Amino acid sequence: MADCLPYDKSNKYSILTYAKQLEEKSLRDVIENLNEDDCHRAGKGGFGNLVEELFFKYRPNSEATADFPEAGIELKTTPLKQVKGGLVSKERLVFNIINYMEEHRESFLTSSFWKKNAELLLMFYLHEANQLPIDYIFKIIRLWRFPETDLKIIIDDWNYIVRKIREGRAHEISEGDTMYLGACTKGANKSSLRQQPFSDKLAMQRAFSLKSKYINFIIEQSIKNIEHIIDEEEYEYLLSETRMSREDFAEYRRIQLEDISSVVSSLSDYEYGQTFEDFVLEKFKSYVGWSAEELIAHFGLKINPKAKNRYNILCNRIMGVQSKYIEEFVKGDIQMKTIVLEKNGKLKESMSFQQIKYKSIIQETWLDSYWYETLTKRFFFVVFQRDSDNVPRLKKVMFWTMPYSDLEIAEQFWEDTKSKISAGNFESFIKLSDDMICHVRPKARNANDLMETSSGRWEKKKAYWLNSGYIKEIVS
């Protein structure tokens, strides 16, 4: 099959040119003599295998090397969905399974992730319900190498995941631990457990993945025809085992998207050994103790000191970002939350999240639920505390992800919520006074703001909340 390929398997541009025949077309459009079995093949991974076998004419394998080893290219087919604003990622992009027993032996340069995925051939297709995979239309086909500043964060993400394995805490790994490179669960349920080398506790099977928000960044760049020029010296610096002098590297200026810009403009912004999170925390140090009004005056902002978004704007300015959105936060799906403590250190308000979708929750499992996805994100807490004159002043900032033990409590809470909704019981949800980390309570415009349930009844809208006492413990 592989002896007479219609492309040069050692040349990535030949492979790309061949792949681009599929842009705005389906496999059915370009492949002759399809048989009935091929037309009806489906299932997770099935479509990617179809593309490999029928279009690229090679048999899929699970080897540690890239799909096109001579060219150093890994092929990834990944679905898009159409929303009001355009095309977005349907899901995270999943890579190889993390072998807990082996990955801890490697450096990033020799890791299973990097050996396979240093450069990607991304083939984005539009997923449409009730359509055969053979008829999916490919919308974006491109090569992708991580820009240097992104690669720096991905290396730090990989190091964090592997450090947990080395510490015997693979069972505590969470997608919220990291920014761009995640460790997503891989398996239908909790029976997908694996041994780890430095603990007797079994750990959930996980795979390296790029978070869907990062994939959306790639999609937007592709639609706008924005190309990143890779500085090969910067790559050499990042991937070298012994760091070269920073003075040897020129500043790399990144192309910025409209209304979004980055905290880090070039790798030269980092001190030696500094992570992105370290860099952000350092930015805030000199502003601890400042009030919102003082920060507004310092940055010359013309905003209402009581505007709802004032804290977000101020945080962006402290980080050196003039735009509305922070690129690293968007791509890493980091949730910025402002907390205002009282003079005595107590927190009056619990933290609200999305309203509970009564019809959806009864179809969810814990691992694919909204609440699990939310609690395993990375959070950036900006903490103010009122002084003796009742003026809120910046106290601290911190990155946080819910610990594994607390996530288990949140799962019990979610199971209780789901079972009560399934039974039509909307009056006895877990309350704030139950002191169970999180609770359910109304979040609606008024008494007439209702949501339909699976039984056809209409019930008052309620939402997930993290308890104020729990948030206070976190930030203290």
C-alpha positions in Angstrom: 0.0 0.0 0.0 2.8 2.4 0.9 5.1 1.7 -2.0 3.4 4.0 -4.5 2.2 6.9 -2.5 0.8 10.0 -4.2 3.1 12.2 -2.2 6.6 12.3 -1.0 6.5 10.8 2.5 9.8 12.5 3.5 8.7 16.0 2.5 6.2 17.7 4.8 5.2 20.2 2.1 4.4 17.5 -0.3 2.2 15.8 2.3 0.5 19.2 3.0 -0.1 19.9 -0.7 -1.6 16.5 -1.1 -3.8 16.9 2.1 -5.1 20.2 0.8 -7.0 18.4 -1.9 -9.5 17.7 0.8 -10.2 21.4 1.6 -14.0 22.1 1.2 -14.4 18.5 0.2 -15.2 15.2 1.8 -13.5 11.8 1.5 -16.4 10.7 -0.7 -15.6 13.6 -3.1 -12.0 12.6 -3.7 -11.8 8.8 -3.3 -13.0 6.6 -6.0 -14.5 3.1 -5.7 -15.6 3.4 -2.0 -17.1 0.2 -0.7 -20.2 0.1 1.5 -18.3 -0.8 4.6 -16.0 2.2 4.3 -19.0 4.5 3.8 -20.6 3.4 7.1 -17.5 3.2 9.3 -17.8 5.4 12.4 -16.9 5.5 16.1 -14.3 7.4 18.0 -11.0 7.2 16.1 -12.7 5.5 13.2 -12.8 8.6 11.1 -9.1 9.4 11.6 -8.3 5.8 10.6 -10.4 6.3 7.5 -8.4 9.3 6.5 -5.1 7.5 7.0 -6.1 4.3 5.2 -8.2 5.6 2.3 -6.6 9.0 1.6 -3.0 8.8 2.8 -2.9 5.1 2.0 -1.0 3.8 5.0 -2.2 1.6 7.9 -2.7 3.3 11.3 -0.3 2.4 14.0 0.3 3.1 17.7 4.0 3.5 17.5 5.9 6.2 19.5 7.0 8.0 16.4 5.0 10.5 14.3 2.6 9.2 11.6 5.0 10.4 8.9 8.4 9.7 10.6 10.5 10.6 7.6 9.0 14.1 7.6 8.5 14.4 11.3 4.8 15.1 11.0 2.0 13.8 13.2 -1.5 13.7 11.5 -4.5 14.8 13.6 -8.0 14.9 12.3 -10.2 17.0 14.7 -13.9 18.1 14.5 -15.3 21.6 14.3 -18.8 22.8 15.1 -20.7 25.7 13.7 -21.9 28.3 16.3 -23.3 31.7 15.9 -19.9 33.4 15.8 -18.4 30.9 13.3 -16.4 27.7 13.5 -15.0 26.5 16.9 -13.4 23.4 18.2 -15.9 20.6 19.1 -13.6 19.0 21.6 -10.0 19.0 23.0 -7.3 17.5 20.7 -6.2 14.2 22.3 -2.7 12.8 21.8 -1.0 9.7 23.2 -1.8 7.9 26.4 0.4 8.8 29.3 2.4 5.8 30.4 2.9 6.5 34.1 5.5 3.8 34.4 7.7 5.2 31.6 7.1 8.9 31.2 8.8 9.9 34.5 12.1 8.6 33.1 12.1 11.2 30.3 12.9 14.8 29.7 10.6 16.9 27.6 12.8 16.5 24.6 12.7 12.7 24.8 9.1 12.5 26.0 6.4 10.5 24.2 4.5 13.7 23.6 7.3 15.7 21.9 8.7 12.7 19.9 5.3 12.4 18.2 3.9 15.9 18.2 6.7 18.4 17.5 5.0 19.3 14.3 1.3 18.6 13.4 -0.6 18.2 10.2 -4.0 19.4 11.4 -7.1 18.5 9.4 -10.2 20.2 10.8 -13.6 18.9 9.6 -17.1 20.1 10.2 -19.0 17.6 12.3 -22.7 17.4 11.5 -25.2 15.2 13.3 -26.8 12.4 11.3 -24.1 12.6 8.6 -21.9 9.7 7.6 -18.2 10.4 8.5 -17.3 9.8 4.8 -19.3 13.0 4.0 -17.7 15.3 6.6 -16.3 18.4 4.9 -12.8 19.5 5.7 -12.6 23.2 6.4 -9.0 23.8 7.6 -5.9 21.9 6.7 -2.5 23.2 7.9 0.9 22.4 9.4 1.3 23.6 13.0 4.3 24.2 15.2 3.9 25.8 18.6 5.1 29.4 18.7 8.0 29.8 21.0 6.1 31.5 23.9 3.4 28.8 23.7 6.1 26.1 23.6 7.6 27.5 26.8 4.2 27.1 28.6 3.7 23.6 27.1 7.1 22.5 28.4 6.2 23.8 31.9 2.8 22.0 31.6 4.5 18.7 30.7 7.0 19.2 33.6 4.2 19.8 36.1 2.3 16.6 35.0 5.4 14.5 35.1 6.4 16.0 38.5 3.1 14.7 40.0 3.9 11.2 38.6 7.4 11.4 40.2 5.8 12.5 43.5 3.5 9.4 43.5 0.5 11.7 42.8 -0.6 10.5 39.4 -4.1 9.9 40.9 -4.3 13.6 41.7 -3.6 14.9 38.2 -6.2 17.3 37.0 -6.7 19.2 33.7 -6.8 22.3 35.7 -3.2 21.8 36.8 -1.9 23.2 33.5 -2.5 25.9 30.9 -2.3 24.6 27.3 -1.2 20.9 27.5 -3.7 19.0 29.6 -3.9 15.5 30.9 -7.4 14.5 30.1 -9.1 11.3 31.3 -9.1 8.5 28.7 -11.7 5.9 29.3 -15.4 5.5 29.6 -15.5 5.3 33.4 -13.6 4.8 36.6 -12.7 1.2 35.6 -10.0 2.8 33.4 -7.4 2.8 36.2 -3.6 2.3 35.8 -0.7 1.6 38.1 1.8 4.3 38.9 5.5 3.9 39.8 5.8 5.7 43.1 2.4 4.9 44.8 0.2 1.9 45.4 -2.9 4.1 44.5 -4.4 3.4 41.1 -4.6 6.5 38.8 -7.2 7.3 36.2 -5.9 6.6 32.7 -5.0 9.9 31.0 -3.7 11.2 27.7 -1.9 14.4 26.8 -4.2 16.8 25.1 -4.5 20.4 23.9 -7.4 22.2 25.5 -10.3 23.2 23.3 -9.7 26.9 23.9 -6.2 26.6 22.6 -7.5 24.8 19.6 -9.9 27.7 19.0 -6.8 29.9 18.9 -5.4 27.8 16.1 -8.7 27.9 14.3 -8.9 31.7 14.5 -5.3 32.1 13.3 -6.0 29.8 10.4 -9.2 31.5 9.3 -7.4 34.9 9.4 -4.4 33.4 7.5 -2.0 34.5 10.3 1.3 32.6 10.3 3.8 32.6 13.1 7.4 32.8 12.0 9.3 30.3 14.2 12.7 31.5 15.5 14.8 28.3 15.3 17.3 29.7 17.8 14.5 30.2 20.3 13.4 26.6 19.8 17.0 25.4 20.3 17.1 27.5 23.5 13.9 26.0 24.8 14.7 22.4 24.0 18.4 22.4 25.0 19.3 20.6 28.2 21.7 23.4 29.2 20.4 26.9 28.7 22.3 29.3 26.5 22.8 32.9 27.5 19.7 35.0 27.1 21.8 37.8 25.6 22.3 35.5 22.5 18.6 35.7 21.6 16.8 38.6 19.9 13.4 39.6 21.1 10.7 37.8 19.1 7.6 40.0 18.4 4.3 38.1 18.2 1.4 38.8 15.9 -1.5 39.7 18.1 -5.2 39.1 17.4 -7.7 41.9 17.5 -8.8 42.7 21.1 -6.5 40.1 22.6 -2.8 40.4 23.5 -0.3 38.4 25.5 1.4 39.0 28.9 4.7 37.6 27.5 5.9 39.3 24.4 9.0 37.2 24.0 11.0 34.5 25.8 13.5 37.2 26.9 10.8 38.5 29.3 11.4 35.4 31.5 14.0 35.1 34.2 16.0 31.8 34.1 13.8 29.0 35.4 10.7 31.2 35.7 7.3 29.8 34.6 4.4 31.8 33.2 2.6 31.7 36.5 5.7 32.9 38.3 6.0 35.7 35.8 2.4 36.8 36.4 2.7 36.7 40.2 5.8 38.8 40.0 3.9 41.5 38.0 1.5 42.0 40.9 4.0 42.2 43.8 4.5 45.9 43.7 0.8 46.7 43.7 -0.2 44.8 46.9 -1.9 47.2 49.2 -3.3 49.5 46.4 -7.0 50.3 46.2 -8.9 50.2 42.9 -9.1 54.0 42.9 -5.3 54.3 43.2 -4.8 51.7 40.5 -7.2 53.5 38.2 -5.4 56.8 38.7 -1.9 55.2 38.4 -2.8 53.7 35.0 -4.7 56.8 33.8 -7.9 54.9 33.2 -11.2 56.7 32.6 -13.5 54.1 34.1 -16.1 54.2 36.8 -14.5 53.1 40.1 -17.6 51.0 40.7 -17.9 49.5 37.2 -18.5 45.7 37.4 -15.5 45.0 35.1 -13.1 47.4 36.9 -11.1 44.6 38.6 -10.6 42.8 35.3 -9.4 45.9 33.6 -7.0 46.7 36.4 -5.6 43.2 36.4 -5.0 43.3 32.7 -3.1 46.7 33.1 -1.0 45.3 35.9 0.0 42.4 33.6 0.8 44.9 30.9 -2.2 44.0 28.7 -4.1 46.9 27.1 -6.7 44.7 25.4 -9.9 43.1 26.7 -8.6 39.6 26.7 -5.3 38.0 27.7 -4.0 35.5 25.1 -2.5 33.1 27.5 -5.6 33.0 29.7 -7.9 32.5 26.8 -5.8 29.7 25.3 -5.3 28.0 28.7 -9.0 28.5 29.6 -7.9 30.2 32.9 -10.8 31.7 34.8 -10.1 35.0 36.5 -12.2 35.6 39.6 -12.2 38.6 41.9 -12.7 38.0 45.6 -13.3 40.9 48.2 -12.8 39.9 51.8 -14.3 41.9 54.7 -12.1 43.7 57.2 -12.2 40.6 59.5 -11.1 38.4 56.6 -14.5 36.8 56.1 -16.2 36.4 52.7 -19.8 37.3 52.4 -20.6 36.1 48.9 -20.3 32.6 47.6 -19.0 32.2 44.0 -21.7 31.5 41.4 -21.3 29.5 38.2 -23.6 28.5 35.3 -27.2 27.7 35.8 -27.9 24.0 35.9 -29.3 22.6 32.7 -32.1 20.4 34.0 -32.5 18.4 30.8 -28.7 18.0 30.2 -27.5 16.9 33.6 -29.6 13.7 33.7 -27.7 12.6 30.5 -24.3 13.4 31.8 -21.7 11.3 33.6 -19.5 12.9 36.2 -16.4 12.9 34.0 -18.2 14.7 31.1 -20.4 17.0 33.2 -20.2 20.8 33.2 -19.4 20.8 36.9 -16.4 18.5 36.6 -15.1 20.4 33.5 -15.5 23.7 35.4 -13.8 22.6 38.7 -10.8 21.0 36.9 -10.0 24.3 35.2 -7.1 26.5 36.3 -8.4 29.6 38.3 -6.6 32.9 38.8 -7.9 34.5 42.0 -7.5 38.2 42.6 -8.0 38.9 46.3 -8.9 42.3 47.8 -9.6 43.0 51.4 -11.4 46.0 53.0 -9.2 48.2 55.2 -10.3 50.1 58.4 -12.0 52.7 56.2 -13.8 50.0 54.3 -11.7 50.5 51.1 -10.9 47.3 49.2 -7.1 46.9 48.8 -5.2 44.3 46.7 -4.2 41.6 49.1 -2.8 38.8 46.9 -3.2 36.9 43.6 -2.9 33.2 43.1 -3.4 30.4 40.6 -5.5 27.5 41.9 -7.0 24.2 40.9 -9.3 22.2 43.1 -7.4 19.4 44.9 -8.3 15.8 44.2 -9.8 15.2 47.7 -12.1 18.2 47.3 -13.0 17.1 43.8 -14.3 13.8 45.2 -16.6 15.8 47.6 -17.8 17.8 44.6 -18.6 14.6 42.8 -20.8 13.4 45.7 -22.6 16.8 45.6 -23.1 16.5 41.8 -24.4 13.0 42.1 -26.9 14.1 44.7 -28.0 17.0 42.5 -28.4 14.8 39.5 -30.4 12.2 41.3 -32.8 14.8 42.8 -33.4 16.4 39.4 -34.0 13.0 37.8 -36.6 12.3 40.5 -38.3 15.7 40.0 -37.2 16.9 43.4 -36.3 20.6 43.1 -36.7 21.6 46.7 -34.1 19.7 48.7 -30.8 20.4 47.0 -27.6 20.6 49.1 -27.6 24.0 50.8 -24.8 26.4 51.9 -25.5 25.4 55.5 -24.7 21.8 54.7 -21.0 22.9 54.4 -20.2 20.6 51.5 -17.8 22.9 49.5 -20.5 23.7 47.0 -24.3 24.1 46.9 -27.3 24.8 44.8 -29.4 27.9 45.0 -31.5 30.2 42.7 -29.8 32.3 40.1 -32.6 33.9 38.1 -33.7 37.4 37.0 -37.0 37.1 38.9 -39.6 34.5 40.0 -40.8 34.1 36.4 -37.4 33.2 35.1 -37.9 29.5 34.6 -36.3 26.5 32.9 -38.0 23.4 31.4 -37.3 20.0 32.9 -37.2 16.6 31.2 -40.7 15.9 32.5 -42.0 19.1 30.8 -42.4 21.0 34.1 -41.0 24.5 34.5 -38.8 25.1 37.5 -37.0 28.2 38.8 -33.5 28.5 37.5 -30.8 27.4 39.9 -27.1 27.4 39.7 -23.9 25.8 41.0 -22.1 27.8 43.8 -18.8 27.4 45.6 -19.3 28.1 49.3 -18.0 31.4 50.6 -16.3 29.6 53.5 -14.5 27.3 51.2 -13.3 30.1 49.0 -12.0 32.0 52.1 -10.0 28.9 53.1 -8.5 28.7 49.6 -7.3 32.3 49.5 -6.1 32.3 53.1 
